[in-house]
């Protein structure tokens, strides 16, 4: 890792400044009612980037009132769907125009490589908004044949005020998965950003207003989970809640939602996804894909392929190559060109990952590469590979959310199916084989929301994403996300002439 170590110790000045650090409520930037702020930190150094308004229950109340008013009285749900579509599209254009600035904010706040933010995350965010701009004027109900002299139709109506809580790993992308479908369907939104990464969403929301979004339609509250987040989840006037984050917090928000007004909740939670390399796989390709499946975004992906199952016939070759690939991974200042891996998002995550790595060593897994922090400043961790991992080890069960690959050996399909499924999670799986029967058998047997065959992390706007089991409920992206934000009203009209 030597070539990039110097850069870690001497960070580059980010090519951006923080313009917006307040709450955005009813189209206005405002301070928190309490006047409080909290620091958001640079994960490269742990230093303060900016102090940001610390929203709390009172601010959430203000934001929900604004969203309520915009829904009940404002133009948004009443304007033509075509007009809504055009505003969302104009916003996507503005976002695209400001890609460099937003990507730099993402990198500064989150630590992800700038090249990945600018070339992957922000373009995907733009794509999601264009996709949902396209849906806005294609949402409609059905005419339903019923027994008897009735004319029956369904109206697909916006649900009302959507409360949305997003995490820190892909701040802009998570913003788009939530806000895109909610607005396309004619809802109004209060979104709470993650306390680690408050900077990009509020910048984007400002652009949305420049694109013509009416005041109160999209309100952004920065702040902490147990205060602002819980205030949103338990609000009596929020009609729908969408949450992405950890499974433990998912349980809390579901409980808050049900204890308050029974608002429907979609949850996108944790994972421990298997990446299965079969005996006929092209080992070099499988090594490269399994590497990016787990190390992409510093391992901070809910769908990280964090359990690499390798058939015994190709196991030794695979382990050698996976180790070599991890050692080659370029770690360094995420603003530098050619960097594959930056720091973890904060000290909590950093400490947690190092603790789980230590447990891997203590429980007897083979440490093939990494195993420690990288450099002496910030939250960088060496790309770490364990082989001979056993199913009962903590590294095999716990979601690590860090750059740690765990390699397991398997003998046959039934065994790998059973082991892949023996987890409380069910978010995604990767299958590496050229055998059609093997691919079909595995993809039907795995209890997961997404199966990638000979690929991984393919996130088209149209492909639904979500979890089985404790990885969550509901689907985001694609056509499936629209139903999260729509009520179905059945309208039954008596026909006077029974002969009709
Ligand atoms: P992580 O542990 O990875 O930070 P969390 O699930 O705690 O993941 O965080 C995801 C989002 O949930 C963040 O916006 C966070 O502020 C919010 N959050 C955390 N705790 C709560 C809570 N008790 N109620 C509502 N939201 C919460």
Boltz pocket constraint, residues with backbone or C-beta under 6 A from the ligand:
constraints:
  - pocket:
      binder: B
      contacts: [[A, 165], [A, 166], [A, 167], [A, 168], [A, 192], [A, 193], [A, 194], [A, 195], [A, 223], [A, 224], [A, 225], [A, 226], [A, 227], [A, 228], [A, 229], [A, 230], [A, 231], [A, 233], [A, 244], [A, 245], [A, 246], [A, 247], [A, 249], [A, 250], [A, 252], [A, 253]]
      max_distance: 6.0
